[in-house]
């Protein structure tokens, strides 16, 4: 498993986790959660249908959605290290 696959795995796992954290902390309203869920499902299901390399865009799109969710839920960026 290479680093692009690990990055995509992290993005896929972080996405529902951030939605759940946003719901528990009440930082995201159900309207925002539904909007992000629709965008995430559209990326996850729809992008691989665009040949020849649409499937390669799922990880980056979910990563961008994760970044937006982190900024919305935590109200700041998270320091690593």
N, C-alpha and C positions, 0 to 999 in steps of 0.2 A: 504494500500500500504506500503510494507516494504522498508527497506533501499536498498536492491539490485535492486528493481524496480525503486526507485528514482534515483539511480546511473546510471542505464541503460537509463532512461529518459533524464538525464543530458547529457550523452554521445551521445545519438541520436540527441538531439537538438543542442549540441555544434558542432557536426561534420559539417553540412552544413553551420553553422554560421562562423566557422573558414575558410572553403573554400571560402566563400563570402568575408570575411575580407582579406584573402590572395590575392584574385583577385582585390579587390578595392585598397588595398595598393600596389599592383604590386610586392609583395614579392614572389608570386607563379606564375610561368608561366602556360599557358594553358596545357602544357604537364604534369606538376606536379599535376594540378587540376584533369586532366583526370585519372592519375594513382591513386590518392587517392580516387576518385569517384568509380573507378573500384574495388579497395580493399574494400571500405566501402559497396558497393552493394554486393560483393561476401560474405562478412561477414554477412550482414543483410539477404540475401536471401539464401545463401548456407549452413551456419552453422546449422540452425534449421532442415535441412534435414538429419543430422547425428544423428541417435538414439544412445543411449537413452537420452543423455544430451547435444547435440550440441547447442540447443537453449540457454542454460545457458552461452555460450561463446560469444554471440553477444555483450553484454555490455562490458566485459573486452577487447575484440578485438577493438571495437570502442573507448574505453577509451585509449588504447595504441596509436591508430591512432590520437586521439585528442592531446595527449601529444606531439607526433612528430610534428603535425601541429602547436601547440603553440610555440614550439622551432623554427620552420622554419619561422613562420609569425612574431613573436615578437622578435626573435633573442636572447631570454632569457627566463628564467622561470618567471612565474607571482606569485608575493607574495599575499597570502591570509591573511588578517587580519592585 
